Amino acid sequence: MHNPVEVYSLFTDFDVNLFKAGKHYKLYEKFGAHYLEDHNRIGTYFAVWAPNASTVSVIGDFNGWNPHVHKLNIRWDGSGIWEGFIPGISLGQHYKYSIVSTNGEHLEKGDPFALLWEVPPQTASKVGTTWYEWKDTEWMEKRYLHNGLDRPISVYELHLGSWIRDPDKPNEILSYGQIADKLIPYIKETGFTHVEFMPLMEHPYYPSWGYQITGYFAASSRYGPPQEFMYLIEQLHLNEIGVILDWVPSHFPSDAHGLYRFDGSHLYEHADPRQGYHPDWSSYIFNYGRNEVRAFLISNAVFWLDRYHADGLRVDAVASMLYLDYSRKEGEWVPNKYGGRENLEAVSFIKEFNEVVYKNFPDVQTIAEESTAWPGVSRPTFLGGLGFGMKWMMGWMHDTLNYFKEDPIHRKYSHQQITFSTVYAFHENFMLPLSHDEVVHGKGSLINRMPGDEWQKFANLRVLYLYMFTHSGTKLLFMGGEFGQTSEWDSNRSLDWHLLNYAPHKGLFKFIAAINTLYKNEPALYEKSFSSEGFEWVELGDHENSVLVYYRKGNHKENDIIVILNLTPVIRYYYRVGLPYKGEYEVLLNTDDTLYYGSGVHVDNIVSEVFHWMNKDFSAKLTLPPLGGVVLKLQNTNI
């Protein structure tokens, strides 16, 4: 049969050489399915990397899925690239690659560079486009003002399919556009500066939450077409809300239509299961030492920043990439060439990824989910670091939750646990996360991990949030935490929005809006977030009363903030606090305010007196509310 595939290429020799060297960072402009329409041709160009294939055909709804009709041409430059132009194939048509390996194995694979896929559980790729007429130019030009490390960054993490659903159709997820109409006013009301979407790249298994990806270059079609996701991002930008995307370069699933054994060989993954198989997730680990794989992954990161205007990438499971023995027993892993446990190829890849991202998009942030003591995760590569902008502060999260679950009567014995984070707080650029990981797998909700009766649970959570938002570092809170979701997160159903009809939940919601406003309005809380100059303990030894006092400092001393936490349900009358300056101090926030479902213990503005206390020349007495915290700021020096 005559092959109706025209010899045609989008690759130059320079493109191919860059790809083989692992230095082509916009492979999505070359690989995949590209619909072309000009005076010479109307149809689609296909290109796929399959060096171990003996033949590669495009099969689809345009040829009855017949592998003998549209056979691609192999390039004779040793690149392993198969390509060709097929007239008449238009946008929206379904396709896969039919691959016969050199050992005779027949495979049907989706396109690794597909811009669009069928709605799962269907598994075909679709000829797609990411063309969109963006209207967020002003945001893109000025986002450095929102994304800088000296700016307030308060992130609302959400899973798109379970954030909100139509109560009349609880088993159906909403589209990107429907979510936009509800999410944007909600984020503006709560005051978060950014949203972080759990992975929205195409994934076959919904309960994986998006962390088992098959379509790395496609927004999930469960929620609508790519342009509708772009609309959601654009609308967030128009409302000065940044967008962070979860990105998963650590592993991929074994689905037959995915990357695993793509051309009959271990193309994207290591062949040795001690290096290529992930025991925790029954998935496969990218071969970071293979140039073409590195180019694939870095191009993917660039793609989401380029085509979708993402403002940051939160990189999942970095620790699993860094260590060869991660979740492995003795004898189940292969040491590096020096006999160590560090994955040198992954380290090199991570550094290159960060260098490429920051060179091309200097006003975005990369954020590492990294749980070990690996040094310099958020330090520049030229100083020997991995090059991330920020790192999740997992130690703070574990210590804080463990402390707060204690009955307050016992907290004096765990006092060091709540103060320990500042010992290492400035070793990295830390983001403080209370993420989805803390409300799944039997851990329960945040509110139900707090001790005591209903009032005490909510009081505990409010003061925990005050501690979080006034601690050094940026912030991340998973959806539902802002109003005290009582049940453990379930990706198959909506959050319990009806809880906002009840005073405790409504009060917590109002408190989150208030603490976000405080955080954004007070420069001392963000200007020196990653410097020891921005934090000072004033009282960290009062374990008997479980009281903490600390200052947050910015570029100008008149903006200094004083935070006082009383972590027991006992009202502390006439508690003396050391103060930095003479004058009157205003109460900016009181977690016990009745507006927030507090008990209403009022805290008056205070005037300092010349009385040396807590190593300060000035001090004053005030009332500390039960399980509460207050924030003070100098307002009047003419006293």
C-alpha positions as CSV (number, residue, x, y, z in Angstrom):
1,M,0.0,0.0,0.0
2,H,1.3,3.5,-0.8
3,N,2.2,5.3,2.3
4,P,0.3,8.6,2.4
5,V,2.8,10.1,4.9
6,E,4.9,12.9,3.4
7,V,8.5,13.4,4.2
8,Y,8.5,16.6,6.2
9,S,10.3,17.8,9.3
10,L,10.1,20.5,11.9
11,F,13.6,19.5,13.1
12,T,16.8,21.2,11.9
13,D,20.1,19.5,12.3
14,F,20.8,21.9,15.2
15,D,17.5,20.8,16.9
16,V,18.6,17.2,16.7
17,N,22.0,17.8,18.0
18,L,20.6,19.7,21.0
19,F,18.1,16.9,21.7
20,K,20.8,14.3,21.6
21,A,22.9,16.4,23.9
22,G,20.0,16.9,26.3
23,K,20.1,20.7,25.7
24,H,16.9,21.3,23.8
25,Y,14.5,22.9,26.2
26,K,11.5,23.5,23.9
27,L,11.0,20.1,22.5
28,Y,7.2,20.6,22.5
29,E,7.7,22.9,19.5
30,K,9.1,19.9,17.5
31,F,7.7,16.6,18.9
32,G,4.1,15.6,19.1
33,A,1.2,16.4,16.7
34,H,1.3,19.8,15.1
35,Y,-1.7,20.8,13.0
36,L,-0.5,22.9,10.0
37,E,-2.6,25.0,7.7
38,D,-1.0,27.1,5.0
39,H,-1.1,27.5,1.2
40,N,1.1,24.4,0.8
41,R,-0.5,21.9,3.2
42,I,-3.4,21.2,5.5
43,G,-2.9,18.4,7.9
44,T,-0.8,17.3,10.9
45,Y,2.9,16.7,11.4
46,F,3.8,13.9,13.8
47,A,7.2,13.3,15.5
48,V,8.0,10.7,18.2
49,W,11.2,9.4,19.8
50,A,11.4,5.6,19.5
51,P,15.0,4.5,18.8
52,N,14.3,0.8,19.5
53,A,11.4,0.6,17.0
54,S,11.5,-1.2,13.7
55,T,8.4,0.6,12.5
56,V,6.2,3.4,13.9
57,S,2.7,4.1,12.5
58,V,0.1,6.7,13.4
59,I,-3.2,5.0,14.0
60,G,-6.5,6.8,14.7
61,D,-10.1,7.5,13.9
62,F,-9.0,8.7,10.5
63,N,-7.7,5.4,9.3
64,G,-9.7,2.8,11.2
65,W,-6.8,2.3,13.7
66,N,-5.0,0.4,10.9
67,P,-1.2,0.4,11.5
68,H,-0.4,-0.3,7.8
69,V,-1.8,3.0,6.5
70,H,0.3,5.9,8.0
71,K,3.9,4.7,8.6
72,L,6.2,7.4,9.8
73,N,9.7,7.9,8.4
74,I,12.9,7.3,10.5
75,R,15.5,10.0,10.5
76,W,18.9,8.7,9.4
77,D,20.9,10.7,11.8
78,G,20.8,8.2,14.7
79,S,18.4,10.3,16.7
80,G,15.7,7.7,16.9
81,I,13.1,10.2,15.8
82,W,10.2,9.1,13.6
83,E,8.3,11.8,11.8
84,G,6.1,12.7,8.9
85,F,3.2,14.9,7.6
86,I,-0.2,13.3,7.1
87,P,-2.6,15.4,5.0
88,G,-6.2,15.9,6.1
89,I,-5.8,15.1,9.8
90,S,-7.3,18.0,11.7
91,L,-7.7,19.3,15.3
92,G,-9.6,17.0,17.7
93,Q,-8.9,13.8,15.9
94,H,-7.9,10.8,18.0
95,Y,-4.6,9.0,17.5
96,K,-1.9,6.7,19.0
97,Y,1.4,5.4,17.8
98,S,1.6,1.8,16.8
99,I,5.1,0.7,17.5
100,V,6.8,-2.6,16.5
101,S,10.0,-3.0,18.5
102,T,13.2,-4.4,17.0
103,N,12.4,-7.7,18.8
104,G,9.0,-7.9,17.2
105,E,6.8,-6.6,20.1
106,H,3.6,-4.7,19.1
107,L,2.8,-1.7,21.3
108,E,0.1,1.0,21.1
109,K,1.2,4.2,22.9
110,G,-0.2,7.6,23.5
111,D,1.9,10.6,22.4
112,P,4.3,11.7,25.1
113,F,4.0,15.3,23.7
114,A,0.3,15.3,23.1
115,L,-1.4,18.6,24.0
116,L,-4.7,16.9,24.5
117,W,-6.0,13.5,25.5
118,E,-9.4,11.8,25.6
119,V,-11.3,11.9,28.9
120,P,-10.1,9.0,31.0
121,P,-10.6,6.1,31.2
122,Q,-10.2,6.4,27.4
123,T,-6.5,6.6,26.5
124,A,-6.0,8.0,23.0
125,S,-4.2,11.3,22.3
126,K,-5.9,14.0,20.4
127,V,-4.5,16.5,17.9
128,G,-4.6,19.7,20.0
129,T,-3.4,23.2,20.2
130,T,-2.4,25.6,23.0
131,W,-3.2,28.7,21.0
132,Y,-4.8,31.3,23.2
133,E,-5.2,35.1,23.1
134,W,-3.9,35.9,26.6
135,K,-5.1,39.1,28.3
136,D,-2.8,39.0,31.4
137,T,0.1,41.1,30.0
138,E,0.1,43.5,32.9
139,W,0.3,40.6,35.4
140,M,3.1,39.0,33.5
141,E,5.1,42.2,33.3
142,K,4.7,43.0,37.0
143,R,4.5,39.5,38.6
144,Y,8.0,40.0,40.0
145,L,6.3,42.3,42.4
146,H,4.1,39.4,43.6
147,N,6.6,36.5,43.3
148,G,9.7,37.9,45.0
149,L,11.2,36.3,48.1
150,D,10.8,39.6,49.9
151,R,7.0,39.6,49.1
152,P,4.1,38.0,51.0
153,I,3.4,34.6,49.5
154,S,0.4,32.8,51.0
155,V,-0.6,29.8,49.0
156,Y,-4.0,28.0,48.9
157,E,-3.5,24.4,47.8
158,L,-6.4,22.7,46.1
159,H,-7.5,19.6,44.3
160,L,-9.6,20.8,41.4
161,G,-12.0,17.9,41.3
162,S,-13.0,17.9,45.0
163,W,-12.8,21.6,46.0
164,I,-16.5,22.3,45.1
165,R,-19.2,20.4,43.2
166,D,-22.8,21.1,42.3
167,P,-24.8,19.9,45.3
168,D,-27.4,18.5,42.8
169,K,-24.8,16.5,41.0
170,P,-22.3,15.5,43.7
171,N,-20.7,12.8,41.6
172,E,-19.7,15.1,38.8
173,I,-16.7,17.4,38.7
174,L,-16.9,21.0,37.5
175,S,-15.1,22.4,34.5
176,Y,-12.2,24.8,34.6
177,G,-14.5,27.6,33.7
178,Q,-17.1,26.7,36.3
179,I,-14.3,26.6,38.9
180,A,-13.1,30.0,37.8
181,D,-16.4,31.6,38.5
182,K,-16.4,30.3,42.1
183,L,-12.6,30.2,43.0
184,I,-11.6,33.7,42.2
185,P,-14.1,35.6,44.4
186,Y,-13.3,33.0,47.1
187,I,-9.6,33.6,47.0
188,K,-10.1,37.3,47.0
189,E,-12.3,37.0,50.1
190,T,-9.9,34.8,52.0
191,G,-6.9,36.9,51.0
192,F,-4.4,34.2,49.7
193,T,-1.9,35.6,47.2
194,H,-1.4,32.4,45.2
195,V,-3.2,29.1,44.4
196,E,-1.4,25.9,44.0
197,F,-3.2,23.2,41.9
198,M,-2.4,19.6,42.6
199,P,-1.3,18.0,39.3
200,L,-3.5,18.8,36.4
201,M,-1.5,17.1,33.8
202,E,-3.4,14.2,32.2
203,H,-3.5,11.1,34.5
204,P,-5.5,7.9,33.9
205,Y,-6.3,7.1,37.6
206,Y,-8.3,9.8,39.3
207,P,-7.5,8.6,42.9
208,S,-3.8,9.2,42.2
209,W,-4.7,12.9,42.7
210,G,-2.7,13.6,39.5
211,Y,0.6,12.3,40.8
212,Q,0.7,9.4,38.3
213,I,1.0,11.2,35.0
214,T,0.8,9.9,31.4
215,G,0.2,13.1,29.5
216,Y,2.9,15.5,30.7
217,F,2.1,18.2,28.1
218,A,-1.7,18.1,28.4
219,A,-4.0,19.7,30.9
220,S,-6.5,17.0,32.1
221,S,-9.4,16.8,29.7
222,R,-11.6,15.8,32.7
223,Y,-12.2,19.5,33.3
224,G,-12.3,20.8,29.8
225,P,-10.0,21.8,26.9
226,P,-6.6,23.5,27.4
227,Q,-8.0,26.9,26.6
228,E,-10.4,26.7,29.4
229,F,-7.6,26.0,31.9
230,M,-5.8,29.0,30.4
231,Y,-8.9,31.1,31.0
232,L,-8.9,30.0,34.6
233,I,-5.2,31.0,35.0
234,E,-5.8,34.3,33.1
235,Q,-8.7,35.2,35.4
236,L,-6.7,34.5,38.5
237,H,-3.9,36.8,37.1
238,L,-6.4,39.5,36.2
239,N,-7.3,39.4,39.9
240,E,-3.7,39.5,41.0
241,I,-3.6,35.9,42.2
242,G,-0.5,33.8,41.3
243,V,-0.7,30.2,40.0
244,I,1.6,27.5,41.1
245,L,1.4,24.1,39.5
246,D,2.4,20.8,41.0
247,W,5.0,19.1,38.8
248,V,6.1,15.4,39.0
249,P,9.4,14.6,37.4
250,S,10.1,11.9,40.0
251,H,8.2,8.9,38.6
252,F,5.4,7.8,36.2
253,P,2.9,4.9,36.1
254,S,3.1,1.6,34.2
255,D,-0.1,2.1,32.1
256,A,0.2,0.3,28.8
257,H,-0.4,3.5,26.8
258,G,2.1,5.6,28.8
259,L,5.9,6.1,28.9
260,Y,6.8,2.7,30.4
261,R,8.8,0.6,27.9
262,F,7.7,3.0,25.3
263,D,9.4,1.4,22.3
264,G,9.8,-2.0,23.8
265,S,12.9,-0.9,25.6
266,H,13.4,1.0,28.9
267,L,13.5,4.3,27.1
268,Y,12.4,6.8,29.8
269,E,13.1,4.7,32.8
270,H,16.2,2.8,34.1
271,A,16.4,-0.8,33.0
272,D,17.6,-2.0,36.4
273,P,14.6,-2.2,38.7
274,R,16.9,-1.2,41.6
275,Q,17.2,2.2,39.9
276,G,14.1,2.3,37.8
277,Y,11.2,0.9,39.9
278,H,9.6,2.9,42.7
279,P,8.6,0.6,45.5
280,D,6.4,3.2,47.3
281,W,4.1,4.0,44.4
282,S,4.6,0.9,42.1
283,S,5.8,3.3,39.4
284,Y,8.9,3.9,37.3
285,I,11.7,6.3,37.8
286,F,13.1,8.5,35.0
287,N,16.6,7.8,33.8
288,Y,18.1,11.2,34.6
289,G,21.4,10.2,33.1
290,R,19.9,9.9,29.6
291,N,20.2,13.2,27.7
292,E,17.0,12.9,25.8
293,V,15.0,12.2,29.0
294,R,16.5,15.2,30.7
295,A,15.5,17.3,27.7
296,F,12.0,15.9,27.8
297,L,11.5,16.8,31.4
298,I,13.1,20.2,31.3
299,S,11.1,21.0,28.2
300,N,8.0,20.0,30.1
301,A,8.8,22.4,32.9
302,V,9.4,25.2,30.4
303,F,6.2,24.3,28.6
304,W,3.9,25.0,31.6
305,L,5.7,28.3,32.3
306,D,5.6,29.3,28.6
307,R,2.3,28.1,27.2
308,Y,0.2,28.2,30.4
309,H,1.8,31.3,32.1
310,A,2.3,29.4,35.4
311,D,4.0,31.5,38.1
312,G,5.8,28.7,39.8
313,L,6.3,24.9,39.9
314,R,6.1,22.9,43.1
315,V,8.3,19.9,42.5
316,D,6.9,16.7,44.1
317,A,8.9,14.0,45.9
318,V,12.4,15.6,45.5
319,A,13.8,13.4,48.3
320,S,13.0,10.3,46.3
321,M,15.0,11.6,43.5
322,L,18.0,12.6,45.5
323,Y,18.7,9.3,47.2
324,L,19.4,6.0,45.5
325,D,18.3,4.1,48.7
326,Y,15.0,5.9,49.1
327,S,12.5,3.4,50.6
328,R,14.9,0.6,49.7
329,K,16.5,-2.1,52.0
330,E,20.1,-3.2,52.0
331,G,20.9,-4.8,48.6
332,E,17.9,-3.3,46.8
333,W,19.8,-0.3,45.5
334,V,22.9,0.5,43.4
335,P,25.5,2.9,44.9
336,N,26.8,5.7,42.8
337,K,30.3,5.6,41.3
338,Y,31.8,6.8,44.6
339,G,30.0,4.2,46.6
340,G,27.5,6.7,48.1
341,R,23.7,6.8,48.2
342,E,23.3,10.2,46.4
343,N,21.8,10.0,43.0
344,L,24.3,12.1,41.1
345,E,22.4,12.0,37.8
346,A,19.3,13.3,39.5
347,V,21.2,16.0,41.4
348,S,22.7,17.1,38.1
349,F,19.3,17.1,36.4
350,I,17.7,19.1,39.2
351,K,20.4,21.8,39.0
352,E,20.0,22.1,35.3
353,F,16.2,22.3,35.6
354,N,16.5,25.2,38.0
355,E,19.1,27.0,36.0
356,V,17.1,26.7,32.8
357,V,13.8,27.9,34.5
358,Y,15.4,30.9,36.3
359,K,17.3,31.9,33.2
360,N,14.2,31.9,31.0
361,F,11.6,32.9,33.7
362,P,13.5,34.9,36.4
363,D,10.3,36.1,38.0
364,V,8.8,32.6,38.8
365,Q,9.5,30.3,41.8
366,T,10.4,26.7,42.0
367,I,9.5,25.0,45.3
368,A,10.9,21.7,46.5
369,E,8.9,19.2,48.5
370,E,12.0,17.8,50.1
371,S,12.0,16.2,53.6
372,T,15.6,15.5,54.4
373,A,18.6,17.5,55.6
374,W,20.1,17.7,52.1
375,P,22.1,21.0,52.2
376,G,21.4,24.0,50.0
377,V,18.2,22.9,48.4
378,S,17.1,26.5,48.0
379,R,20.6,27.9,47.4
380,P,21.9,28.9,43.9
381,T,23.8,26.2,42.0
382,F,26.8,28.5,41.7
383,L,27.1,28.2,45.5
384,G,26.8,24.4,45.3
385,G,23.0,24.4,46.0
386,L,20.2,22.7,44.0
387,G,18.9,26.0,42.8
388,F,15.3,25.9,44.1
389,G,13.6,29.2,45.1
390,M,12.0,27.6,48.2
391,K,11.8,24.4,50.1
392,W,8.9,23.0,52.2
393,M,9.7,23.1,55.9
394,M,8.6,19.6,56.8
395,G,10.3,19.6,60.2
396,W,8.3,22.7,61.2
397,M,5.1,21.0,60.1
398,H,5.7,17.8,62.0
399,D,6.8,19.5,65.2
400,T,4.0,22.0,65.2
401,L,1.2,19.4,64.6
402,N,2.7,17.1,67.2
403,Y,2.9,20.0,69.7
404,F,-0.7,21.1,69.1
405,K,-2.2,17.7,69.4
406,E,-0.9,17.6,73.0
407,D,-3.4,18.4,75.8
408,P,-2.4,22.0,76.9
409,I,-1.7,20.7,80.4
410,H,1.2,18.7,79.1
411,R,2.6,21.3,76.6
412,K,5.1,22.6,79.1
413,Y,7.0,19.3,78.7
414,S,7.1,19.8,74.9
415,H,8.0,23.5,74.9
416,Q,11.2,23.0,73.0
417,Q,9.3,21.3,70.2
418,I,7.5,24.4,69.3
419,T,10.6,26.6,69.4
420,F,13.1,24.3,67.7
421,S,12.3,25.3,64.1
422,T,14.1,28.6,64.5
423,V,17.4,26.7,65.1
424,Y,17.4,25.9,61.4
425,A,14.8,28.3,59.9
426,F,17.3,30.3,57.9
427,H,19.4,27.4,56.5
428,E,16.9,27.4,53.5
429,N,14.2,29.6,52.0
430,F,11.4,27.8,53.7
431,M,7.7,27.5,52.9
432,L,5.6,26.4,55.9
433,P,3.2,23.8,54.6
434,L,0.0,22.4,56.0
435,S,-0.7,20.4,52.9
436,H,-3.0,17.7,51.6
437,D,-0.6,15.1,53.0
438,E,-1.7,16.1,56.5
439,V,-5.4,15.3,56.0
440,V,-5.3,11.9,54.3
441,H,-4.5,8.2,55.1
442,G,-6.2,8.2,58.4
443,K,-4.6,11.4,59.8
444,G,-8.0,13.1,60.0
445,S,-8.7,16.8,59.6
446,L,-6.6,19.5,61.1
447,I,-9.5,20.7,63.4
448,N,-10.0,17.2,64.8
449,R,-6.3,16.8,65.6
450,M,-6.7,19.7,68.0
451,P,-7.4,18.6,71.7
452,G,-10.3,19.7,73.8
453,D,-14.0,20.5,73.3
454,E,-15.3,22.3,70.3
455,W,-14.3,25.8,71.5
456,Q,-10.8,24.6,72.4
457,K,-10.3,22.9,69.0
458,F,-11.1,26.1,67.1
459,A,-9.0,28.2,69.5
460,N,-6.1,25.9,69.1
461,L,-6.3,26.0,65.3
462,R,-6.6,29.8,65.3
463,V,-3.5,30.3,67.4
464,L,-1.7,27.6,65.3
465,Y,-2.5,29.7,62.2
466,L,-1.3,32.8,63.9
467,Y,2.0,31.1,64.8
468,M,2.3,29.9,61.2
469,F,1.6,33.3,59.6
470,T,3.9,35.2,61.9
471,H,6.8,32.6,61.7
472,S,9.5,33.2,59.2
473,G,8.9,31.8,55.8
474,T,6.1,31.7,53.2
475,K,2.8,29.9,53.8
476,L,0.7,27.1,52.3
477,L,-2.7,25.8,53.5
478,F,-4.7,23.0,52.0
479,M,-8.3,23.6,51.1
480,G,-10.8,23.1,53.9
481,G,-8.3,24.1,56.5
482,E,-9.5,27.7,56.2
483,F,-12.9,26.9,57.7
484,G,-12.2,23.8,59.8
485,Q,-13.3,20.9,57.5
486,T,-14.1,18.2,60.0
487,S,-13.8,15.1,57.8
488,E,-10.7,13.8,56.3
489,W,-10.2,14.9,52.7
490,D,-11.8,12.7,50.1
491,S,-10.9,13.4,46.5
492,N,-14.3,11.9,45.3
493,R,-16.5,14.5,46.9
494,S,-16.7,18.2,47.6
495,L,-15.6,20.0,50.7
496,D,-18.3,20.4,53.3
497,W,-19.3,23.9,52.5
498,H,-22.4,23.7,54.6
499,L,-20.1,24.0,57.7
500,L,-19.8,27.7,57.0
501,N,-23.4,28.0,58.3
502,Y,-22.1,27.3,61.8
503,A,-20.4,30.0,64.0
504,P,-17.1,28.1,64.8
505,H,-16.4,27.5,61.1
506,K,-17.5,30.9,60.0
507,G,-15.3,32.5,62.7
508,L,-12.3,30.5,61.6
509,F,-12.9,31.5,58.0
510,K,-13.0,35.2,59.0
511,F,-9.8,34.7,61.0
512,I,-8.0,33.3,57.9
513,A,-9.1,36.4,56.0
514,A,-7.9,38.6,58.8
515,I,-4.5,36.9,59.1
516,N,-3.9,37.0,55.4
517,T,-4.7,40.7,55.4
518,L,-2.3,41.2,58.3
519,Y,0.4,39.2,56.6
520,K,0.1,41.2,53.3
521,N,-0.2,44.6,55.1
522,E,2.7,44.3,57.5
523,P,6.2,44.4,55.8
524,A,7.9,43.0,58.9
525,L,6.1,39.7,58.2
526,Y,7.7,39.2,54.8
527,E,10.5,41.6,53.9
528,K,13.2,39.5,55.7
529,S,11.4,36.1,55.8
530,F,14.5,34.2,55.0
531,S,17.0,36.1,57.2
532,S,17.7,35.8,60.9
533,E,17.6,39.6,60.9
534,G,13.8,39.3,60.5
535,F,13.1,37.2,63.6
536,E,14.0,37.7,67.3
537,W,13.0,35.6,70.2
538,V,12.1,37.7,73.2
539,E,10.7,35.0,75.5
540,L,11.1,31.4,74.5
541,G,11.8,29.9,77.9
542,D,8.4,30.3,79.7
543,H,7.5,26.6,79.4
544,E,5.6,26.7,82.7
545,N,3.0,29.1,81.2
546,S,3.5,27.9,77.6
547,V,3.9,31.5,76.5
548,L,6.0,32.6,73.5
549,V,7.0,36.2,72.6
550,Y,8.9,37.1,69.5
551,Y,9.5,40.0,67.2
552,R,9.2,40.1,63.4
553,K,11.3,42.7,61.7
554,G,11.4,44.3,58.2
555,N,13.5,46.9,56.6
556,H,12.3,49.7,58.9
557,K,12.2,49.4,62.6
558,E,8.9,51.4,62.9
559,N,7.3,48.4,61.2
560,D,8.4,45.8,63.8
561,I,5.7,43.4,64.9
562,I,5.4,41.8,68.4
563,V,3.7,38.4,68.6
564,I,2.6,36.9,71.9
565,L,1.1,33.4,72.1
566,N,-0.6,31.8,75.1
567,L,-0.8,28.1,74.3
568,T,-3.0,27.1,77.3
569,P,-6.7,27.7,78.0
570,V,-5.8,29.9,81.1
571,I,-6.2,33.6,80.9
572,R,-2.9,35.3,81.9
573,Y,-3.6,38.6,83.6
574,Y,-0.9,41.2,84.0
575,Y,1.6,39.3,81.9
576,R,4.7,41.5,81.5
577,V,6.2,41.7,78.0
578,G,9.5,43.2,77.0
579,L,9.1,46.0,74.3
580,P,11.7,47.5,72.0
581,Y,10.6,51.1,72.1
582,K,8.9,53.8,74.2
583,G,5.3,54.5,73.1
584,E,1.8,53.1,72.7
585,Y,1.3,49.7,71.1
586,E,-1.8,48.9,69.2
587,V,-3.4,45.5,69.1
588,L,-3.5,44.6,65.4
589,L,-5.0,41.1,65.9
590,N,-6.5,39.1,68.7
591,T,-7.3,35.4,67.9
592,D,-9.8,35.4,70.8
593,D,-12.1,38.1,69.3
594,T,-15.7,37.0,69.2
595,L,-15.7,37.8,65.5
596,Y,-13.6,34.7,65.1
597,Y,-15.6,32.5,67.6
598,G,-13.2,33.5,70.4
599,S,-14.3,33.9,74.1
600,G,-14.0,37.6,73.8
601,V,-11.2,38.3,76.2
602,H,-10.4,41.9,75.3
603,V,-6.8,43.1,75.0
604,D,-6.3,46.8,75.3
605,N,-3.6,48.9,73.6
606,I,-0.6,49.2,75.9
607,V,1.8,51.9,76.8
608,S,5.4,50.9,77.5
609,E,7.1,51.9,80.7
610,V,10.8,52.1,81.5
611,F,11.1,48.8,83.2
612,H,13.8,46.4,82.0
613,W,12.3,43.0,81.1
614,M,13.1,40.1,78.8
615,N,16.4,41.9,78.0
616,K,14.5,45.0,76.8
617,D,14.6,48.5,78.2
618,F,10.8,48.9,78.0
619,S,7.9,46.7,79.0
620,A,4.2,46.6,79.8
621,K,1.6,44.4,81.3
622,L,-1.3,43.0,79.4
623,T,-3.9,40.3,79.5
624,L,-3.2,37.2,77.4
625,P,-6.4,35.5,76.1
626,P,-6.8,31.7,76.6
627,L,-5.4,29.5,73.8
628,G,-4.9,32.8,72.0
629,G,-2.4,35.1,70.5
630,V,-2.1,38.9,70.0
631,V,-0.1,40.9,67.6
632,L,1.1,44.4,68.6
633,K,2.7,47.2,66.7
634,L,4.1,50.6,67.9
635,Q,1.7,53.4,66.8
636,N,2.5,56.4,68.8
637,T,5.9,57.5,70.2
638,N,4.6,60.8,71.6
639,I,3.7,59.3,75.0
